[in-house]
Amino acid sequence: MRELNGSAVSEKHIGRRRAVPVIYVRGSHYEVGYDMGRTFASIIQNYLDTYEELKSFEKEYKTASGRTAYDTTLANMNQRYPYYVKEIQGIADGANVSFHQLFLLHMDDIIGTINENSISRNDTGGCSDIGFSTADNVVLGHTEDAPKETLNHFYIVSAHIIPTPEDKELGAVEERFASLSYAGQLPGYTMGFNENGLVFTINTLSPLILKPGNTPRTFITRALLAARDPAEADKILLDEGLGIGNGFSINMIWTDTKGERTLKNIEVAPDLQADKSSLHVQKYDKEPLMHCNAYLRQQVKQVTGEIIDSSLTRMKAIKQHPAPQNRADIEDILSDTTYKDYPVFQTMLDAHIQTIAAGIFDMKASTWSIYIDKPNASEPVAILPMRFSMLNKY
C-alpha cells in the first residue's frame, strides 16, 4: 500500500501493466531462489496479501486432514526433490515471507480441496494452446490464464543452476532455462524452455479424485526444466514410486541434435491403482495441436463447473478458425473473443480468471515473444532468444 496525493493506492487497482520483469540469475538452488525472492519481494508479498485462494488453503491447513496432507507432501518432496524444496526456502528467505504459505501455493488444489469431495468443485485456472508443425517451422502459442490476483504478479526467471556437491549427491543436475513464474512459486508451471532443446507450456486439468501426499504438479513441471531428452521428461512425468497428486497437460516441442523438431501433448493424471502418474501422449505432425483445461484423451473423472465450461467454450472458438499455417494465424486464435463469457483472451475486469500474458514460441526465429495484450493487436512486450546451448553436451 502506498500514498498518492494523500490517498491510499492498492496494488489491486493499478490496472494491466505492460511490463515483464526478468531476472538473470546464476547459483545453487537455494541461491537462485533467494535472489528471486529478494529481487521480487514486494511483488511476492503483495500477492500473498491479496490472493484470496490462499486464505482457503490456510483454512484447510489448520484441519487435521489438511495438516497431514501438508506434512506428508513436504516429507515426500524432501525425499524426491530436496533441492527444489531448498529453492522454495530461498524464495521465502529472500522475500521475507513464510515458507509454509509458499508451499501451500505449490500444493494448490491438493490442499484446497482436502475436505471437499464435490464433483462441482470450484476449480480455477485456464490457459489455451494452439500449435502447428510443418517442414519449415514449428510454432506454439499459449495464453497464461490465472486468478485475477496473479495479474502483474509474475516475472521471467532466466537461470543457470549450479548444484552444490550435496545437492548433486541427491540427484540435482546443472540446469539452464527460462520460465515465466508466478510470484513466490517455482518456475515451470507456466511456459518456458530449457537449453537441452525443450520448449513447453502448461494447461491446468482437474481430476475429481486427487492424491494428497503425492507429487504436486508444480514440482513435476519444475523438474522438467532439467530434462535432457524426451525419455528423461517421460520419466519425470511418470514419477514412479509416488505419482502426481493432481493433474495437468503439457504441450512440448523437442529439438534434437540434428535440429529436427517434435510437437506433442501429454495429459497427466493421478493413477488411482498404482504409485505412478497416468500419461497419454499425442504427437502432432499434420493436425494442429489444440488444448485447454479438460482431458481430451484420458478417461479421467473430472470436476464440473467453470473450468470445464470455459475450456469447452474456448476449444469451440479455437476450432472455428482454419487450421493455423503461420504465426499470424496463431496470433489471431490466441486473441479470440468470440464468446464473451469465456473468451480465449480474457481481460474483463470482473472475471475471476484473467489472461495475464500470452506467449508465442517461434522455432524458426528461435524466439519466445511475450504479450500482455492481444497478440494480433499489440507488439510483444518482451522477446527472448531461445538458445539450446546444452543440446550436444550429454
Secondary structure as a PSIPRED ss2 file (coil, helix, strand):
# PSIPRED VFORMAT (PSIPRED V4.0)

   1 M C   1.000  0.000  0.000
   2 R E   0.000  0.000  1.000
   3 E E   0.000  0.000  1.000
   4 L E   0.000  0.000  1.000
   5 N C   1.000  0.000  0.000
   6 G C   1.000  0.000  0.000
   7 S E   0.000  0.000  1.000
   8 A E   0.000  0.000  1.000
   9 V E   0.000  0.000  1.000
  10 S C   1.000  0.000  0.000
  11 E H   0.000  1.000  0.000
  12 K H   0.000  1.000  0.000
  13 H H   0.000  1.000  0.000
  14 I C   1.000  0.000  0.000
  15 G C   1.000  0.000  0.000
  16 R C   1.000  0.000  0.000
  17 R C   1.000  0.000  0.000
  18 R C   1.000  0.000  0.000
  19 A C   1.000  0.000  0.000
  20 V C   1.000  0.000  0.000
  21 P C   1.000  0.000  0.000
  22 V E   0.000  0.000  1.000
  23 I E   0.000  0.000  1.000
  24 Y E   0.000  0.000  1.000
  25 V E   0.000  0.000  1.000
  26 R E   0.000  0.000  1.000
  27 G E   0.000  0.000  1.000
  28 S C   1.000  0.000  0.000
  29 H H   0.000  1.000  0.000
  30 Y H   0.000  1.000  0.000
  31 E H   0.000  1.000  0.000
  32 V H   0.000  1.000  0.000
  33 G H   0.000  1.000  0.000
  34 Y H   0.000  1.000  0.000
  35 D H   0.000  1.000  0.000
  36 M H   0.000  1.000  0.000
  37 G H   0.000  1.000  0.000
  38 R H   0.000  1.000  0.000
  39 T H   0.000  1.000  0.000
  40 F C   1.000  0.000  0.000
  41 A H   0.000  1.000  0.000
  42 S H   0.000  1.000  0.000
  43 I H   0.000  1.000  0.000
  44 I H   0.000  1.000  0.000
  45 Q H   0.000  1.000  0.000
  46 N H   0.000  1.000  0.000
  47 Y H   0.000  1.000  0.000
  48 L H   0.000  1.000  0.000
  49 D H   0.000  1.000  0.000
  50 T H   0.000  1.000  0.000
  51 Y C   1.000  0.000  0.000
  52 E H   0.000  1.000  0.000
  53 E H   0.000  1.000  0.000
  54 L H   0.000  1.000  0.000
  55 K H   0.000  1.000  0.000
  56 S H   0.000  1.000  0.000
  57 F H   0.000  1.000  0.000
  58 E H   0.000  1.000  0.000
  59 K H   0.000  1.000  0.000
  60 E H   0.000  1.000  0.000
  61 Y H   0.000  1.000  0.000
  62 K C   1.000  0.000  0.000
  63 T C   1.000  0.000  0.000
  64 A H   0.000  1.000  0.000
  65 S H   0.000  1.000  0.000
  66 G H   0.000  1.000  0.000
  67 R H   0.000  1.000  0.000
  68 T H   0.000  1.000  0.000
  69 A H   0.000  1.000  0.000
  70 Y H   0.000  1.000  0.000
  71 D H   0.000  1.000  0.000
  72 T H   0.000  1.000  0.000
  73 T H   0.000  1.000  0.000
  74 L H   0.000  1.000  0.000
  75 A H   0.000  1.000  0.000
  76 N H   0.000  1.000  0.000
  77 M H   0.000  1.000  0.000
  78 N H   0.000  1.000  0.000
  79 Q H   0.000  1.000  0.000
  80 R H   0.000  1.000  0.000
  81 Y C   1.000  0.000  0.000
  82 P H   0.000  1.000  0.000
  83 Y H   0.000  1.000  0.000
  84 Y H   0.000  1.000  0.000
  85 V H   0.000  1.000  0.000
  86 K H   0.000  1.000  0.000
  87 E H   0.000  1.000  0.000
  88 I H   0.000  1.000  0.000
  89 Q H   0.000  1.000  0.000
  90 G H   0.000  1.000  0.000
  91 I H   0.000  1.000  0.000
  92 A H   0.000  1.000  0.000
  93 D H   0.000  1.000  0.000
  94 G H   0.000  1.000  0.000
  95 A H   0.000  1.000  0.000
  96 N C   1.000  0.000  0.000
  97 V C   1.000  0.000  0.000
  98 S C   1.000  0.000  0.000
  99 F H   0.000  1.000  0.000
 100 H H   0.000  1.000  0.000
 101 Q H   0.000  1.000  0.000
 102 L H   0.000  1.000  0.000
 103 F H   0.000  1.000  0.000
 104 L H   0.000  1.000  0.000
 105 L H   0.000  1.000  0.000
 106 H H   0.000  1.000  0.000
 107 M H   0.000  1.000  0.000
 108 D C   1.000  0.000  0.000
 109 D H   0.000  1.000  0.000
 110 I H   0.000  1.000  0.000
 111 I H   0.000  1.000  0.000
 112 G H   0.000  1.000  0.000
 113 T C   1.000  0.000  0.000
 114 I C   1.000  0.000  0.000
 115 N C   1.000  0.000  0.000
 116 E C   1.000  0.000  0.000
 117 N C   1.000  0.000  0.000
 118 S C   1.000  0.000  0.000
 119 I C   1.000  0.000  0.000
 120 S C   1.000  0.000  0.000
 121 R C   1.000  0.000  0.000
 122 N C   1.000  0.000  0.000
 123 D C   1.000  0.000  0.000
 124 T C   1.000  0.000  0.000
 125 G C   1.000  0.000  0.000
 126 G C   1.000  0.000  0.000
 127 C C   1.000  0.000  0.000
 128 S C   1.000  0.000  0.000
 129 D E   0.000  0.000  1.000
 130 I E   0.000  0.000  1.000
 131 G E   0.000  0.000  1.000
 132 F E   0.000  0.000  1.000
 133 S E   0.000  0.000  1.000
 134 T C   1.000  0.000  0.000
 135 A C   1.000  0.000  0.000
 136 D C   1.000  0.000  0.000
 137 N C   1.000  0.000  0.000
 138 V E   0.000  0.000  1.000
 139 V E   0.000  0.000  1.000
 140 L E   0.000  0.000  1.000
 141 G E   0.000  0.000  1.000
 142 H E   0.000  0.000  1.000
 143 T E   0.000  0.000  1.000
 144 E E   0.000  0.000  1.000
 145 D E   0.000  0.000  1.000
 146 A E   0.000  0.000  1.000
 147 P E   0.000  0.000  1.000
 148 K H   0.000  1.000  0.000
 149 E H   0.000  1.000  0.000
 150 T H   0.000  1.000  0.000
 151 L C   1.000  0.000  0.000
 152 N C   1.000  0.000  0.000
 153 H C   1.000  0.000  0.000
 154 F E   0.000  0.000  1.000
 155 Y E   0.000  0.000  1.000
 156 I E   0.000  0.000  1.000
 157 V E   0.000  0.000  1.000
 158 S E   0.000  0.000  1.000
 159 A E   0.000  0.000  1.000
 160 H E   0.000  0.000  1.000
 161 I E   0.000  0.000  1.000
 162 I C   1.000  0.000  0.000
 163 P C   1.000  0.000  0.000
 164 T C   1.000  0.000  0.000
 165 P H   0.000  1.000  0.000
 166 E H   0.000  1.000  0.000
 167 D H   0.000  1.000  0.000
 168 K H   0.000  1.000  0.000
 169 E H   0.000  1.000  0.000
 170 L C   1.000  0.000  0.000
 171 G C   1.000  0.000  0.000
 172 A C   1.000  0.000  0.000
 173 V C   1.000  0.000  0.000
 174 E C   1.000  0.000  0.000
 175 E E   0.000  0.000  1.000
 176 R E   0.000  0.000  1.000
 177 F E   0.000  0.000  1.000
 178 A E   0.000  0.000  1.000
 179 S E   0.000  0.000  1.000
 180 L E   0.000  0.000  1.000
 181 S E   0.000  0.000  1.000
 182 Y E   0.000  0.000  1.000
 183 A C   1.000  0.000  0.000
 184 G C   1.000  0.000  0.000
 185 Q C   1.000  0.000  0.000
 186 L C   1.000  0.000  0.000
 187 P C   1.000  0.000  0.000
 188 G C   1.000  0.000  0.000
 189 Y C   1.000  0.000  0.000
 190 T C   1.000  0.000  0.000
 191 M E   0.000  0.000  1.000
 192 G E   0.000  0.000  1.000
 193 F E   0.000  0.000  1.000
 194 N E   0.000  0.000  1.000
 195 E C   1.000  0.000  0.000
 196 N C   1.000  0.000  0.000
 197 G C   1.000  0.000  0.000
 198 L E   0.000  0.000  1.000
 199 V E   0.000  0.000  1.000
 200 F E   0.000  0.000  1.000
 201 T E   0.000  0.000  1.000
 202 I E   0.000  0.000  1.000
 203 N E   0.000  0.000  1.000
 204 T E   0.000  0.000  1.000
 205 L E   0.000  0.000  1.000
 206 S C   1.000  0.000  0.000
 207 P E   0.000  0.000  1.000
 208 L C   1.000  0.000  0.000
 209 I C   1.000  0.000  0.000
 210 L C   1.000  0.000  0.000
 211 K C   1.000  0.000  0.000
 212 P C   1.000  0.000  0.000
 213 G C   1.000  0.000  0.000
 214 N C   1.000  0.000  0.000
 215 T E   0.000  0.000  1.000
 216 P C   1.000  0.000  0.000
 217 R H   0.000  1.000  0.000
 218 T H   0.000  1.000  0.000
 219 F H   0.000  1.000  0.000
 220 I H   0.000  1.000  0.000
 221 T H   0.000  1.000  0.000
 222 R H   0.000  1.000  0.000
 223 A H   0.000  1.000  0.000
 224 L H   0.000  1.000  0.000
 225 L C   1.000  0.000  0.000
 226 A C   1.000  0.000  0.000
 227 A C   1.000  0.000  0.000
 228 R C   1.000  0.000  0.000
 229 D C   1.000  0.000  0.000
 230 P H   0.000  1.000  0.000
 231 A H   0.000  1.000  0.000
 232 E H   0.000  1.000  0.000
 233 A H   0.000  1.000  0.000
 234 D H   0.000  1.000  0.000
 235 K H   0.000  1.000  0.000
 236 I H   0.000  1.000  0.000
 237 L H   0.000  1.000  0.000
 238 L H   0.000  1.000  0.000
 239 D C   1.000  0.000  0.000
 240 E C   1.000  0.000  0.000
 241 G C   1.000  0.000  0.000
 242 L C   1.000  0.000  0.000
 243 G C   1.000  0.000  0.000
 244 I E   0.000  0.000  1.000
 245 G C   1.000  0.000  0.000
 246 N C   1.000  0.000  0.000
 247 G E   0.000  0.000  1.000
 248 F E   0.000  0.000  1.000
 249 S E   0.000  0.000  1.000
 250 I E   0.000  0.000  1.000
 251 N E   0.000  0.000  1.000
 252 M E   0.000  0.000  1.000
 253 I E   0.000  0.000  1.000
 254 W E   0.000  0.000  1.000
 255 T E   0.000  0.000  1.000
 256 D C   1.000  0.000  0.000
 257 T C   1.000  0.000  0.000
 258 K C   1.000  0.000  0.000
 259 G C   1.000  0.000  0.000
 260 E C   1.000  0.000  0.000
 261 R E   0.000  0.000  1.000
 262 T E   0.000  0.000  1.000
 263 L E   0.000  0.000  1.000
 264 K E   0.000  0.000  1.000
 265 N E   0.000  0.000  1.000
 266 I E   0.000  0.000  1.000
 267 E E   0.000  0.000  1.000
 268 V E   0.000  0.000  1.000
 269 A E   0.000  0.000  1.000
 270 P E   0.000  0.000  1.000
 271 D C   1.000  0.000  0.000
 272 L C   1.000  0.000  0.000
 273 Q C   1.000  0.000  0.000
 274 A C   1.000  0.000  0.000
 275 D C   1.000  0.000  0.000
 276 K C   1.000  0.000  0.000
 277 S E   0.000  0.000  1.000
 278 S E   0.000  0.000  1.000
 279 L E   0.000  0.000  1.000
 280 H E   0.000  0.000  1.000
 281 V E   0.000  0.000  1.000
 282 Q E   0.000  0.000  1.000
 283 K E   0.000  0.000  1.000
 284 Y E   0.000  0.000  1.000
 285 D C   1.000  0.000  0.000
 286 K C   1.000  0.000  0.000
 287 E C   1.000  0.000  0.000
 288 P C   1.000  0.000  0.000
 289 L E   0.000  0.000  1.000
 290 M E   0.000  0.000  1.000
 291 H E   0.000  0.000  1.000
 292 C C   1.000  0.000  0.000
 293 N C   1.000  0.000  0.000
 294 A C   1.000  0.000  0.000
 295 Y C   1.000  0.000  0.000
 296 L C   1.000  0.000  0.000
 297 R C   1.000  0.000  0.000
 298 Q C   1.000  0.000  0.000
 299 Q C   1.000  0.000  0.000
 300 V C   1.000  0.000  0.000
 301 K C   1.000  0.000  0.000
 302 Q E   0.000  0.000  1.000
 303 V C   1.000  0.000  0.000
 304 T C   1.000  0.000  0.000
 305 G C   1.000  0.000  0.000
 306 E H   0.000  1.000  0.000
 307 I H   0.000  1.000  0.000
 308 I H   0.000  1.000  0.000
 309 D H   0.000  1.000  0.000
 310 S H   0.000  1.000  0.000
 311 S H   0.000  1.000  0.000
 312 L H   0.000  1.000  0.000
 313 T H   0.000  1.000  0.000
 314 R H   0.000  1.000  0.000
 315 M H   0.000  1.000  0.000
 316 K H   0.000  1.000  0.000
 317 A H   0.000  1.000  0.000
 318 I H   0.000  1.000  0.000
 319 K H   0.000  1.000  0.000
 320 Q C   1.000  0.000  0.000
 321 H C   1.000  0.000  0.000
 322 P C   1.000  0.000  0.000
 323 A C   1.000  0.000  0.000
 324 P C   1.000  0.000  0.000
 325 Q C   1.000  0.000  0.000
 326 N C   1.000  0.000  0.000
 327 R H   0.000  1.000  0.000
 328 A H   0.000  1.000  0.000
 329 D H   0.000  1.000  0.000
 330 I H   0.000  1.000  0.000
 331 E H   0.000  1.000  0.000
 332 D H   0.000  1.000  0.000
 333 I H   0.000  1.000  0.000
 334 L H   0.000  1.000  0.000
 335 S C   1.000  0.000  0.000
 336 D C   1.000  0.000  0.000
 337 T C   1.000  0.000  0.000
 338 T C   1.000  0.000  0.000
 339 Y C   1.000  0.000  0.000
 340 K C   1.000  0.000  0.000
 341 D C   1.000  0.000  0.000
 342 Y C   1.000  0.000  0.000
 343 P C   1.000  0.000  0.000
 344 V C   1.000  0.000  0.000
 345 F C   1.000  0.000  0.000
 346 Q C   1.000  0.000  0.000
 347 T C   1.000  0.000  0.000
 348 M C   1.000  0.000  0.000
 349 L C   1.000  0.000  0.000
 350 D C   1.000  0.000  0.000
 351 A C   1.000  0.000  0.000
 352 H C   1.000  0.000  0.000
 353 I E   0.000  0.000  1.000
 354 Q E   0.000  0.000  1.000
 355 T E   0.000  0.000  1.000
 356 I E   0.000  0.000  1.000
 357 A E   0.000  0.000  1.000
 358 A E   0.000  0.000  1.000
 359 G E   0.000  0.000  1.000
 360 I E   0.000  0.000  1.000
 361 F E   0.000  0.000  1.000
 362 D E   0.000  0.000  1.000
 363 M C   1.000  0.000  0.000
 364 K C   1.000  0.000  0.000
 365 A C   1.000  0.000  0.000
 366 S C   1.000  0.000  0.000
 367 T E   0.000  0.000  1.000
 368 W E   0.000  0.000  1.000
 369 S E   0.000  0.000  1.000
 370 I E   0.000  0.000  1.000
 371 Y E   0.000  0.000  1.000
 372 I C   1.000  0.000  0.000
 373 D C   1.000  0.000  0.000
 374 K C   1.000  0.000  0.000
 375 P H   0.000  1.000  0.000
 376 N H   0.000  1.000  0.000
 377 A H   0.000  1.000  0.000
 378 S C   1.000  0.000  0.000
 379 E C   1.000  0.000  0.000
 380 P C   1.000  0.000  0.000
 381 V C   1.000  0.000  0.000
 382 A E   0.000  0.000  1.000
 383 I E   0.000  0.000  1.000
 384 L E   0.000  0.000  1.000
 385 P E   0.000  0.000  1.000
 386 M C   1.000  0.000  0.000
 387 R C   1.000  0.000  0.000
 388 F C   1.000  0.000  0.000
 389 S C   1.000  0.000  0.000
 390 M C   1.000  0.000  0.000
 391 L C   1.000  0.000  0.000
 392 N C   1.000  0.000  0.000
 393 K C   1.000  0.000  0.000
 394 Y C   1.000  0.000  0.000
